Amino acid sequence: MVVIAVTGKGGTGKTAVAALLVKYISEKTSNILVVDADPDSNLPDALGVEVEKTLGEVRELFQVTRDTLGTVDKKSWLEGKVFEVIHEFDRYDLLVMGRPEGEGCYCFVNNLLRGILKKFMKHYDYVVVDCEAGLEHFSRKTIESADYIIIVTDTSKKGLKTARKIKELVNELNLNFREIFLVGNKVSSEEAKKVIKDFARKEGFVLLELLPYDEKIIELDLRGEPIVNLPDNSEFARKVRFIADVLTGWGS
């Protein structure tokens, strides 16, 4: 099992990158679990699919009903509910984590979920996680580890600052990862390329790819179409396919 976590400041294009990674990895294997761990839950739209239930809803339901379950094994009950919110599509399964929980202590349910998700994830060859910038699900150990972390940034000060903070957090968490990669997005000028390259060199990042600004992505968004409809011959799509090949080893 290979876990690929995609993160970065909101607006940098991380969900677009995550969705296209799913598209290109799923061309080679259908044994993929896709996890939308961003509270904004934009990944289903980027993939062009709809989901009805989220893991957050299961967590809330368990929190308010667990005292009424009597002799029912709580872990088995929760595992069954988690299975219900893993949506099966033709080339991948999708789990949407949902919004942060409400008030109260969720330590017990989070501990159960951790074990259940670890059990489910072992059945997949690849797990692609669209994270929020703070890597909250990793810091809480709901998702325990990642092989590759892809930090997507643009040339803005906020984007670069977030990338730096994420790298620091990853190191603090001692995640079992193989590599942290930086991907520059909306990089179309020589000046922008220099900004990203200099930042990667200074902060000790492995710069995996520089993605261009693509008007077609804006057009798809305006028409309400998913990012996976981006033509495969576009430079943006070709470069994300290259990233997919690097992470899976298919390009070697």
Buried (B, 14 or more C-beta within 10 A) or exposed (E): EBBBBBBBBBEBBBBBBBBBBBBBBBEBBBBBBBBBBBEEBBBBBBBBBEBEBBBBBBBBBBBEEBEEEEEEEBEEBBBEBBEEBBBEBEBBBBBBBBEEBEEEEBEEBBEBBBEBBBEBBEEBBBBBBBBBBEBBBBBEBBBBBBBBBBBBBBBBEBBBEBBBBBBEBBEEBEBEBEBBBBBBBBBEEEEBBEBBBEBBEEBEBEBBBBBBBBEBBEEBBEEEEBBBEBEEEBEBBEBBBBBBBBBBEBEE
